[in-house]
Amino acid sequence: MTSSTDSEREPLLSRGDASQTPNGNRPLIELSTWDLCWVLGALWSAVFLGALDTTLVATLLTPIGSYFDKAHQSSYLGTSYLLSVCCFTPLYGRLSDILGRKGAMMLALTLFGIGNMLCALAPSMESLIVGRAIAGMGGGGVMTGKHYLSSIAVTDIVPLKQRGLYQGFANIIYGAGSGLGGPLGGLLYDRWGWRPAFLIQVPVIILSCFLVSLKVNVKIHDSQQTWAEKLARVDWFGSLSLVTAVGGFLLAVSLKSTEDLALGDPLVWGLLLASVIGAAFFVAIESHWAAEPIMPLWLLRRRTPLAVALANLGTSMLLFSSLYNVPLYFSAVMLQSAKEAGLHLLPNSVGMVMRSTGKYWWLTILSTASMVLSAGLLATWHGGNTPELHLWFDVVPGGLGGASAITSTLIALVSSVGREDIAVATGVSYLFRTTGQVLGVALTGALSQSHPSQFPPDQNPDIRHSISVIPTLDPPTRQAAVDSWASALRIVFICQTVVAILVLFCVLPIEEFELAYA
């Protein structure tokens, strides 16, 4: 455990004085204001890029699916990306020891850029899905920039009691990217199509690469180790078994719903069996064999870390389900353009600001209660009968509560463990978050496609494969199609409400510790 965390306590800049904290466990880095601004700017540019990409692509899922006449497969674009993120996020912790912080970030940004270029040039839906998967390989590291900001930089530079303030700044950057991505994606599509939405990210990637290469200079504590020794520390089998478990389950559910395969189909039950076997191997590997596991199960035997992990899983499912299904609602039910659908994600970014006061239990309860309220309001939407004010602002409590809950639960988690376990505890939190993101997109996408009886029989294939055909239908058929999509998405929003209530119950056992590292 010590070897994995020593390097995590290295300063992000090669400059700056490292003095010992009173307990001698962890260095406190003193940086000039100028150096601090540069290093945060380098890392936050990656955070902005990851947030921009997520909402930009979420807005375009439906138009892209309709373009290839495969709207029923559009959720695969989100699933393939997030599954890669889920797989590679824990690996970047070890890759940063092998390649250095700068090398790992540069690798992530390079893969992210290649993936986006492949998406922009994709000739088919299948190649586009592959491109998103490659982008996700880099996205795991891009969003890990936010992880290191939280688990290393801020913890080393400021007292834990002020961590919420700096996390709030990160959330502002993330919220700016999230808020800009939806309207920007819709605007680009309405004017030039969906391909420029991927190309426009390349200049931002180049800027991030420049800032990271210039300012993120890190000395790795155990640099005397050989590459072979460092590679041996990576939990390869744990990562592979996790992806098998999660990916097998999601692919089986998706194939059953989107491709109308029977549960008894060999491909479906074979994937489900592979998922069960993968999950069993993952538990065994993390419990007994992995020297430095990506998910230390001993941590989950504690009350607060377990509650936080489950809450992060459910919260991420909610946030990303809304992120992908709200634009779909405005495209398929309200028949709005991509730009108008993307604009409805903008109020959600209002909720990306949070500041810690040192007391986090009641804040966490109120935050999750806000998510319950928002999910319940979405479930009451009835197309044109819903007041315009509700369509714009019902998502705000969810964004506000989700951003606040993610931050307050992280503070609860790191305050419940020793300083030597902060890095590994934060890694577990992010693993549950990324898993929740994949589940939120894939399961709700499958759910919205799993009720073919709700669609008019003579129009069922066209409506599922291409939402753009709906406005061209004759009025009675068009209304039937709109009602069908509204009914399917209402089920999704009701399920989101159930998940939000479960998250509320999950956070109740969280203990409130004094922020002793202040």
C-alpha positions in Angstrom: 0.0 0.0 0.0 2.8 2.4 0.9 4.5 2.0 -2.5 1.4 3.0 -4.3 0.8 6.1 -2.4 4.3 7.4 -2.0 4.4 8.7 -5.5 0.9 10.1 -5.2 2.3 12.5 -2.5 4.9 14.0 -4.8 4.4 17.7 -5.7 2.8 18.5 -9.0 5.5 21.0 -9.8 9.2 20.4 -9.6 9.5 23.7 -7.9 8.2 24.7 -4.5 9.2 23.9 -1.0 7.9 20.7 0.6 7.7 21.0 4.3 6.4 18.3 6.6 3.0 18.5 8.2 2.9 18.3 12.0 2.2 14.5 11.9 5.0 13.9 9.4 2.8 11.7 7.2 2.4 14.0 4.2 4.2 16.9 2.7 2.6 20.3 2.5 3.5 22.0 -0.8 4.0 25.7 -0.8 3.6 27.3 -4.2 3.6 30.8 -5.4 0.3 32.2 -6.7 1.7 32.3 -10.2 2.8 28.6 -10.1 -0.5 27.6 -8.5 -2.5 29.3 -11.3 -0.4 27.6 -14.0 -0.7 24.1 -12.7 -4.4 24.5 -12.0 -4.9 26.0 -15.4 -3.1 23.0 -17.0 -5.3 20.4 -15.2 -8.5 22.3 -15.4 -8.2 22.7 -19.1 -8.4 19.0 -19.3 -11.4 19.0 -17.0 -13.1 21.6 -19.2 -12.4 19.5 -22.3 -13.8 16.3 -20.8 -17.0 18.0 -19.7 -17.4 19.8 -23.0 -17.1 16.5 -24.9 -19.6 14.7 -22.7 -22.6 17.1 -23.2 -21.7 18.0 -26.7 -21.9 14.3 -27.8 -24.9 13.7 -25.6 -26.8 16.4 -27.5 -25.9 14.8 -30.8 -26.7 11.1 -30.1 -30.1 11.3 -31.6 -29.2 13.3 -34.8 -26.2 11.0 -35.4 -28.3 7.9 -34.9 -30.8 9.3 -37.4 -28.1 10.2 -39.9 -26.9 6.5 -40.0 -30.5 5.3 -39.7 -29.6 3.5 -36.5 -31.1 5.7 -33.7 -31.7 2.6 -31.7 -27.9 2.1 -31.4 -27.2 5.7 -30.4 -26.8 4.8 -26.8 -23.8 2.7 -27.8 -21.9 5.9 -28.5 -22.2 6.9 -24.9 -21.7 3.3 -23.6 -18.6 2.6 -25.6 -17.0 5.9 -24.5 -17.9 5.5 -20.8 -17.0 1.8 -20.6 -13.5 2.7 -21.9 -13.3 5.5 -19.3 -14.4 3.0 -16.6 -11.6 0.6 -17.7 -8.8 3.1 -18.1 -9.4 5.5 -15.2 -7.9 3.2 -12.6 -5.0 2.3 -14.9 -3.9 5.9 -15.2 -3.0 5.9 -11.5 -0.3 3.4 -12.2 0.6 4.8 -15.7 1.4 8.1 -14.0 4.0 6.2 -11.9 5.5 4.7 -15.1 5.3 7.6 -17.5 5.2 10.5 -14.9 2.2 12.8 -14.4 3.1 14.7 -17.6 3.6 11.6 -19.7 0.3 10.0 -18.5 -1.7 13.2 -19.2 0.0 13.6 -22.7 -0.9 10.0 -23.5 -4.5 10.6 -22.4 -4.9 13.7 -24.5 -3.3 12.0 -27.5 -5.7 9.1 -27.4 -8.6 11.5 -26.8 -7.6 13.5 -29.9 -7.1 10.4 -32.1 -10.5 9.2 -31.0 -12.2 12.5 -31.9 -10.5 12.6 -35.3 -11.7 9.1 -36.0 -15.3 10.0 -35.0 -15.2 13.1 -37.3 -14.2 10.9 -40.2 -16.3 7.9 -39.4 -18.1 6.4 -42.5 -20.5 4.2 -40.4 -22.1 3.9 -37.0 -19.8 1.0 -36.1 -16.7 2.9 -36.9 -18.0 5.9 -34.9 -18.6 3.6 -31.9 -15.0 2.4 -32.2 -13.8 6.0 -32.4 -15.7 6.9 -29.2 -14.2 3.8 -27.5 -10.6 5.1 -28.4 -11.6 8.6 -27.2 -12.7 7.0 -23.9 -9.2 5.4 -23.5 -7.9 8.9 -23.3 -11.0 10.3 -21.5 -10.2 8.1 -18.6 -6.9 10.0 -18.2 -8.4 13.4 -19.1 -11.0 13.2 -16.3 -8.2 11.7 -14.1 -6.7 15.2 -14.3 -9.6 16.3 -12.1 -9.0 13.2 -9.9 -5.4 14.2 -9.3 -6.4 17.8 -8.7 -8.6 16.5 -5.9 -6.6 13.7 -4.4 -3.1 15.2 -4.7 -2.7 18.9 -5.5 -5.5 20.4 -3.4 -4.9 18.0 -0.5 -1.2 18.9 -0.5 -1.6 22.6 -0.9 -4.6 23.5 1.2 -6.2 22.2 4.4 -8.9 19.7 3.9 -11.5 22.1 5.3 -10.9 24.4 2.2 -11.0 21.5 -0.2 -14.6 22.1 -1.0 -13.8 25.6 -2.2 -11.2 24.4 -4.6 -13.4 21.5 -5.7 -16.0 24.2 -6.2 -13.7 26.0 -8.6 -13.2 22.7 -10.5 -16.9 22.3 -10.6 -17.3 25.8 -12.1 -14.9 24.8 -14.9 -16.7 21.4 -15.3 -20.0 23.2 -15.3 -18.8 25.7 -17.9 -17.8 22.9 -20.2 -21.0 21.0 -19.5 -23.1 24.1 -20.1 -21.4 25.1 -23.3 -21.2 21.6 -24.8 -25.0 21.1 -25.3 -25.8 24.4 -27.0 -22.5 24.3 -29.0 -23.2 20.8 -30.2 -26.7 21.7 -31.3 -25.6 24.9 -33.0 -22.8 23.1 -34.9 -25.2 20.4 -36.0 -27.9 22.8 -37.2 -25.4 24.7 -39.3 -22.8 22.2 -40.5 -23.8 18.8 -39.3 -22.4 16.6 -36.5 -18.8 16.0 -37.8 -17.5 19.5 -36.9 -18.6 18.9 -33.3 -15.7 16.4 -33.0 -13.2 18.4 -35.1 -13.7 21.6 -33.0 -12.4 19.8 -29.9 -8.9 19.4 -31.5 -7.7 22.9 -30.9 -8.7 22.6 -27.2 -6.8 19.3 -27.0 -3.7 21.0 -28.5 -4.0 23.8 -26.0 -4.3 21.3 -23.1 -1.2 19.4 -24.4 0.8 22.6 -24.5 -0.2 23.7 -21.0 0.5 20.2 -19.5 3.9 19.8 -21.3 4.9 23.3 -20.2 3.8 23.3 -16.5 3.1 19.9 -15.1 6.6 18.9 -14.2 6.7 16.1 -11.6 9.4 14.1 -10.0 8.4 10.5 -9.3 9.5 9.3 -5.9 10.2 5.7 -7.0 11.8 6.6 -10.4 14.7 4.2 -9.7 12.3 1.3 -10.5 12.6 -0.3 -13.9 9.7 -0.2 -16.4 9.2 -3.9 -15.9 8.8 -3.4 -12.1 6.4 -0.5 -12.6 4.3 -2.5 -15.1 4.1 -5.4 -12.7 2.4 -3.1 -10.2 -0.6 -2.5 -12.6 -3.6 -4.5 -11.7 -4.1 -5.8 -15.2 -6.3 -8.8 -14.3 -8.5 -6.8 -12.0 -9.1 -4.2 -14.7 -9.8 -6.9 -17.3 -12.2 -8.8 -15.0 -14.0 -5.6 -14.2 -14.5 -4.7 -17.8 -15.7 -8.2 -18.5 -18.3 -8.0 -15.7 -19.6 -4.6 -16.6 -19.2 -4.8 -20.3 -20.7 -8.3 -20.6 -23.8 -7.3 -18.6 -24.4 -4.0 -20.5 -23.9 -5.5 -23.9 -26.3 -8.4 -23.2 -29.0 -5.9 -22.0 -28.4 -3.6 -25.0 -28.5 -6.5 -27.5 -31.7 -7.8 -26.0 -33.5 -4.4 -26.2 -32.0 -2.7 -29.3 -31.6 -5.7 -31.5 -34.7 -7.5 -30.2 -32.8 -10.7 -29.2 -34.5 -13.2 -26.9 -33.2 -13.8 -23.5 -32.5 -17.4 -24.5 -30.3 -16.3 -27.4 -26.8 -17.8 -27.0 -25.2 -14.4 -27.5 -27.3 -12.8 -24.7 -27.0 -15.5 -22.1 -23.4 -16.1 -23.0 -22.6 -12.5 -22.3 -24.5 -12.6 -19.0 -22.6 -15.7 -18.0 -19.3 -14.0 -18.9 -20.4 -11.1 -16.8 -21.0 -13.3 -13.8 -17.7 -15.1 -14.2 -15.9 -11.7 -14.6 -17.5 -10.4 -11.4 -16.5 -13.5 -9.5 -12.9 -13.2 -10.7 -12.8 -9.5 -10.0 -13.8 -10.1 -6.3 -11.3 -12.9 -6.0 -8.5 -11.0 -7.6 -9.1 -7.8 -5.6 -9.4 -9.8 -2.3 -6.5 -12.2 -2.6 -4.1 -11.8 -5.6 -3.7 -8.1 -6.6 -0.7 -6.5 -4.9 -2.1 -3.1 -5.5 -5.8 -3.6 -6.3 -7.8 -1.0 -8.2 -10.7 -1.6 -5.7 -9.3 -2.4 -2.2 -12.3 -4.4 -0.8 -11.1 -3.9 2.7 -12.1 -0.2 2.4 -15.6 -1.2 1.5 -16.0 -3.0 4.8 -16.1 0.3 6.5 -19.4 2.1 7.0 -18.7 5.5 5.5 -16.6 4.4 2.5 -19.3 1.8 1.5 -22.1 4.4 1.8 -20.1 6.9 -0.2 -19.3 4.3 -2.9 -23.0 3.3 -3.3 -24.1 6.9 -3.3 -21.5 7.9 -6.0 -22.7 4.9 -8.1 -26.3 6.0 -7.9 -25.6 9.7 -8.3 -23.5 9.2 -11.4 -26.3 7.0 -12.9 -28.7 9.8 -12.3 -26.6 12.6 -13.7 -25.6 10.8 -16.9 -29.0 9.3 -17.5 -30.4 12.9 -17.4 -27.6 14.1 -19.5 -28.4 11.7 -22.3 -32.2 11.4 -22.0 -33.2 15.0 -21.5 -32.0 16.1 -25.0 -33.6 12.9 -26.4 -36.9 14.0 -24.8 -36.8 17.4 -26.5 -35.8 15.9 -29.8 -38.3 13.0 -29.9 -41.2 14.3 -27.9 -41.0 18.1 -28.3 -39.7 17.8 -31.9 -37.1 20.5 -31.3 -33.9 21.1 -33.2 -30.5 19.9 -31.8 -29.6 23.4 -30.7 -32.9 23.8 -28.8 -32.5 20.4 -27.2 -28.9 21.2 -26.2 -29.9 24.5 -24.6 -32.0 22.7 -22.1 -28.8 21.2 -20.6 -27.6 24.7 -19.8 -29.6 25.2 -16.6 -28.1 22.0 -15.3 -24.6 23.7 -15.3 -25.9 26.2 -12.7 -25.7 23.4 -10.2 -22.0 22.8 -10.7 -20.9 25.2 -7.9 -20.3 24.1 -4.3 -18.4 25.4 -1.3 -17.7 23.4 1.8 -18.4 24.8 5.3 -16.7 22.0 7.2 -20.1 20.4 8.0 -21.1 17.9 5.3 -23.7 15.5 6.6 -26.7 17.8 6.3 -25.4 19.2 3.1 -25.2 15.7 1.6 -28.8 14.9 2.7 -30.1 18.1 1.2 -28.2 17.5 -2.0 -29.6 14.1 -2.5 -33.1 15.3 -1.6 -32.7 17.9 -4.4 -31.9 15.0 -6.8 -35.1 13.2 -5.7 -37.1 16.4 -6.3 -35.6 16.9 -9.8 -36.1 13.3 -10.8 -39.7 13.4 -9.6 -40.4 16.6 -11.6 -39.0 15.0 -14.8 -41.3 12.1 -14.4 -44.3 14.5 -14.5 -43.4 15.9 -17.9 -46.3 15.5 -20.4 -44.9 17.0 -23.6 -46.7 20.1 -24.8 -49.0 20.1 -21.7 -46.0 20.8 -19.4 -45.4 24.5 -18.7 -42.4 25.9 -20.4 -40.9 27.0 -17.0 -40.8 23.4 -15.8 -39.1 22.2 -19.0 -36.3 24.7 -18.4 -35.7 24.5 -14.7 -36.8 21.1 -13.5 -33.2 19.8 -14.2 -31.6 22.5 -12.0 -32.2 20.8 -8.6 -30.7 17.6 -10.0 -27.6 19.4 -11.3 -27.2 21.4 -8.1 -27.8 18.4 -5.9 -25.6 16.0 -7.9 -22.6 18.3 -8.0 -22.9 19.1 -4.3 -23.4 15.5 -3.3 -20.4 14.3 -5.4 -18.2 16.9 -3.6 -19.6 16.5 -0.1 -19.4 12.7 -0.2 -15.8 12.9 -1.4 -15.0 15.1 1.6 -16.8 12.6 3.9 -14.8 9.8 2.3 -11.3 11.3 2.7 -12.1 12.5 6.3 -13.0 9.0 7.3 -9.6 7.5 6.3 -6.0 8.2 7.3 -3.9 10.4 5.1 -2.0 7.4 3.8 -5.3 6.1 2.4 -6.6 9.2 0.8 -5.3 8.5 -2.7 -6.6 4.9 -2.8 -10.0 5.9 -1.3 -10.4 8.6 -3.9 -9.6 6.1 -6.6 -12.4 3.8 -5.3 -14.8 6.7 -5.4 -14.0 7.5 -9.0 -14.2 3.8 -10.0 -17.8 3.7 -8.7 -18.6 7.0 -10.4 -17.4 5.9 -13.8 -19.2 2.6 -13.4 -22.4 4.5 -12.5 -21.9 6.7 -15.6 -21.8 3.6 -17.9 -24.8 2.0 -16.2 -26.8 5.2 -16.3 -26.4 5.7 -20.0 -26.6 2.0 -21.1 -29.5 0.8 -18.9 -31.8 3.8 -19.5 -30.9 3.6 -23.3 -31.9 0.0 -23.3 -35.0 0.7 -21.2 -36.3 3.4 -23.6 -35.9 0.9 -26.5 -37.4 -2.1 -24.7 -41.1 -1.3 -25.2 -41.7 -1.8 -29.0 -45.4 -2.3 -28.3 -45.7 1.3 -27.5 -44.7 2.3 -31.0 -47.2 2.3 -33.9 -46.7 -1.2 -35.5 -46.4 0.1 -39.1 -43.9 2.8 -38.1 -42.0 0.9 -35.3 -38.7 0.3 -37.2 -38.5 3.8 -38.6 -39.3 5.6 -35.4 -36.7 3.6 -33.4 -34.0 3.9 -36.1 -34.5 7.5 -37.1 -36.2 10.1 -34.9 -35.8 12.7 -37.7 -38.6 10.9 -39.6 -41.2 11.8 -36.9 -41.9 15.4 -38.2 -42.5 14.0 -41.7 -45.3 11.7 -40.6 -48.9 12.5 -41.1 -50.5 14.2 -38.0 -52.2 11.2 -36.4 -49.1 8.9 -36.9 -46.8 11.7 -35.7 -48.8 12.2 -32.6 -48.8 8.5 -31.9 -45.0 8.4 -32.3 -44.5 11.3 -30.0 -46.8 9.7 -27.4 -44.9 6.5 -27.7 -41.5 8.2 -27.0 -43.0 10.2 -24.2 -44.3 7.1 -22.6 -41.0 5.3 -22.9 -39.0 8.2 -21.5 -41.5 8.7 -18.7 -40.6 5.1 -17.6 -36.9 6.1 -17.7 -37.6 9.2 -15.5 -39.7 7.2 -13.0 -36.7 4.7 -12.7 -34.5 7.7 -12.1 -36.7 8.8 -9.3 -36.4 5.3 -7.7 -32.6 5.5 -8.0 -32.6 9.0 -6.4 -34.6 7.7 -3.4 -32.2 4.8 -3.0 -29.3 7.3 -3.1 -30.9 9.2 -0.3 -31.1 6.1 1.8 -27.5 5.3 1.0 -26.1 8.6 2.3 -28.0 8.4 5.7 -25.3 6.1 7.3 -22.5 8.5 6.4 -20.6 9.5 9.5 -19.5 13.1 10.0 -15.9 13.3 11.2 -14.1 16.5 12.2 -11.9 17.7 9.3 -8.7 16.9 11.2 -6.4 17.8 8.3 -7.3 21.4 8.3 
